[in-house]
Amino acid sequence: MDFEIKPLTPDLAEEFFDFFENRAFTDNSPMQPCFCCRPQMTKEQEEVELIELIKASPGVMPRDIPSFKSTLRYIAEQQILSGVLQGYLAFEGEVSIGWCNSNKKDNYSTLGIDEEIRHAYKGSPNERIKSVLCFEIAPNYRNKGVASALLTHVCEDAKATGFNLVEGYPQLRTQRENFDFVGPARLYEKVGFVKVAEQDNIAIMRKIL
């Protein structure tokens, strides 16, 4: 299938929210509600803006707390407007059907990339690294090459904008995980990534551009 990949900009905010609210989780995924804003938050921000909402409703799943979803959405709106939340949307025609969160590695907080993972592999101090943290594909479009198309586009765009390499952090699993939002190691291998280190059963995979 042919897909069009577009970088997330404020002009595409409507399409971004349309994807997450109407297609991303129609399989009742445990990942919802999600607008991919937490990787860009600090632990302190998460505690103040989100964890307190959960604590105020003990025994209730976050997905069932209306204020939790609306707060997530507001945070994502502000991150998109400020350019903090970056990534790529996949489209079939005019419909957004997939998402990849990708940004300069240093722009992610410890919620995005754990400190142990961040420093598990020492490369050159002059490297400009773009990281890939998350994929979400509409259920009807899974296993059709959307994630591969997104990851390929991330690498092409990273090279065009002066990055030296792209990193991904898939969990090493023996069985397939239906809700593997970081993507499996085989996805990265398919696009030309190689494992350079491992930390707590998470692979650090790199593709030199």
Secondary structure, 3 states (H helix, E strand, C coil): CCCEEEECCHHHHHHHHHHHHHCCCCCCCCCCCCCCCHHHCCHHHHHHHHHHHHHCCCCCCHHHCHHHHHHHHHHHHHHHHHCCCCEEEEEECCEEEEEEEEEEHHHCCCCCCCHHHHCCCCCCCCCCEEEEEEEEECHHHCCCCHHHHHHHHHHHHHHHCCCCEEEECCECCCCCCCCCCCCCHHHHHHCCCEEEEEECCEEEEEEEC
